[in-house]
């Protein structure tokens, strides 16, 4: 219990450095736009204020009893605010880190200012980045400390129920944080792919859609209809983007993709195994059927992967039912 209070006090001191030394630095602000400053520090002011209130509540309860018999109750009271602050902060960390790396590489004034600030003894040789990751580290550590307290709490104690509820609530926050980060990465990935797709004569489809995420992507070879043993080029290269609800087939050139066809997955996408030896096709082949695609008619194609493991991965992905 003393570890919970002591570590919260240490965390608050470090947040104080992040806010008073970096966030409030006028010299640093002059090197950034208002939007960049917001992305970099997010809602750290409110996170710090929540930590102050939490520490004060813990210390007040300590004054009442050295055993802090109702520690779970104290944590539970602050969980709603923790959830509203930590989830958006951690979710923003992906953009925060990307912006920080970009600024360090491309903004000389920012780099000079940061180096000067980080060299101050108050930082204790810690970088700005180490201060910015503190909130995520803290919410995870609170869960671990509470679990340790639970192990030391007598099973018949009146406080054990609230303690278990507090652990569940903190666990939910950590889970939401992880989901938020994963969701933002998925959206970022969709945006990047959409920028590289050229639908040309094919009717375009919006790629960035809620709940959509990339399952697998990569090049394969399509066996051409005119292929014979004497053909020099029996294959054409195609590229597959498989999402949890959509399959896009493209041709790739210079890091861009010209869309050839697409179909709803898994509704209209079907995979069939082939007797490759009997048909005389490469062993890493499989049949892909589109019962209904953008072209409006059923399509079938024999696709060949570059390796056996690649084939197994595609067969697994295309056979799954999200």
Secondary structure, 3 states (H helix, E strand, C coil): CHHHHHHHHHHHHHHHHHHHHHHCCHHHHCCCCHHHHHHHHCCHHHHHHHHHHHHHHHHHHHHHCCCCCCHHHHHHHHHHHHHHHHHHHHHHHHHHHHHHHHHHHHCHHHHHHHHHHHCCHHHCCCCHHHHHCHHHHHHHHHHHHHHHHHHHCCCCCCCHHHHHHHHHHHHHHHHHHHHHHHHHHHHHHHHHHHHHEECCCCCCCCCCCCCCCEEEEEEEEEECCCCCCCCCCCEEEEEEEEECCEEEEEEEECCEEEEEEEEECCCCEEEECCCHHHHCCCCCEEEEEECCCCCCCCEEEEEECCCHHHHHHHHHHHHCCC
